[in-house]
Amino acid sequence: MCFVQCAMRFKHPAFKGEEEIRALTIRPERTGSKTRPDGRGGIRHYIEVPFPAAEFDGVWLGPRSRVSVSQVQELLATHNLTVPVHRSRIPLR
């Protein structure tokens, strides 16, 4: 757990200009959680956390993300959010 908390605080220096918020909750007790496929044949447990729409000022997709800009824009639109969506151009080595 300590490693995960530490890793969440670090970011490749090339991405310094892309400010972001990272959030992770590890909860051994899964009572009341929802589930969805994890894309690898397993199940991902999650909880929904309300996040004020006014806090979003943009979305950055990583250079290796398989999600398209238009997919994210469509998802945001379903929640009445209109913010810029960018794909990072910073290469990772």
Secondary structure by P-SEA (a helix, b strand, c coil): caaaaaaaaccccccccbbbbbbbbbbccccccccccccccbbbbbbbbbbcccccccccccccccccaaaaaaaaaaaccbbbbbccccccc
